[in-house]
């Protein structure tokens, strides 16, 4: 915004339509992120290391693509449809096709988990898919500082987006859990077994359903976002930059100390999230040895644990500084991750079940509460950078900076899951694929990565003029009165 216009906010249908992105994007991507490794390693029979290489490579390529697309989008001259929103429709078709196609690979022979056709198929399809997902998602997240320009409204957006993310995560695992409960032998789900045949039938069907929903959601976002302010402002100067220069511009957010600390914390949180996602079904199958309806225990944990902590942290956030709340949220996840050490003891199933419910509920609940903190903090840092760069025309400054900030953030965030994929894949490869003790050790590693993130978040300092600092001052004054 410039000095003569009021700040823009998202309300009503536009708020709901924009926030739906965290349901539409998360649903197919959460399903793919959690079940793809399980599907290819344990059913398709592709070597775990090859799967990890493919996942890691596509995450790196997607991260680089996010930066390049950020430049392309920032360079686009606003048209009748706006500046960023047209790119939603450009990337949508290929993303949808590849997100469905990934579930129909050539099957590896029983005696050859290094089967080349399956490897090439998996690597190529995931690579194309992640490039176009990077385009769509980069557009989506980089819109926020322009669409929502007050801190209270950003908190509202963050709250709704977080709730949708939780709903998506539950739905993304509910249907696969139903399928898992139908299996006669969950420990042997290779495609040549009867349990594997069931997975080959229903998992692609679920993928099609979730992708269709994602397609509809992107269209709704396109309709809900209003970029008419570009055409209504005569003060915006359009300046194109080259890709090479754009990578140099990454130094701008990288030199922003607070933003850099948030990105580094996000990197390690991304590692933890990916490790957890990869361990969901192996932990249930090979450590807890669940059978039939017992697979629904995780769904109950997912629903009640995530929503309980979501509403709890919303209440805490109203009474405490956002950075302090964020730090405590991470700290709880650290403690819960390390409690898993008790799984190495000889315990009765009932005690193991209680331990499983408590630790996973806390880690999941904390993990899905993070957007309540990160979304408004990151958007505020971008907005603050724009104000410092050009206080007379923040819209123009944000138009130039938003892609760089969110592009670099996407790159760093993608590196976390990329590392996690190789980390888990290399350890679970071969005889360790079904080793319960190794799976527990990997879960405990989540606590180590969260601990590093905690250290960086504690070092983030918001400016004295920030909205959150003013909140603390106002509350202090009220108490003094």
Secondary structure, 3 states (H helix, E strand, C coil): CECCCCCCCCCHHHHHHHHCHHHHHHHHHHHHHHHHHHHHHHHCCCCHHHHHHHHHHHHHHHHHHHHHHHHHHHHCCCECCECCCHHHHHHHHHHHHHHHHCCCCCCCCCCCCCCHHHHHHHHHHHHHHHHHHHHHHHHHHHCHHHHCCCHHHHHHHHHHHHHHHHHHHHHHHHHHHHHHHCCCCCCCCCCCCHHHHHHHHHHHHHHHHHHHHHHHHHHHHHHHCCCCHHHHCCCCCCCCCCHHHHHHHHHHHHHCHHHHHHHHHHHHHHHHHHHHHHHHHHHHHHHCCCCHHHHHHHHHHHHHHHHHHHHHHHHHHHHCCHHHHHHHHHHHHHHHHHHHHHHHCCCCHHHHHHHHHHHHHHHHHHHCCHHHHHHHHHHHHHHHHHHHHCCCEHHHHHHHHHHHHHHHHHHHHHHHHHHHHHHHHHHHCHHHHHCHHHHHHHHHHHHHHHHHHHHHHHCCCCCCCCHHHHHHHHHHHHHHC
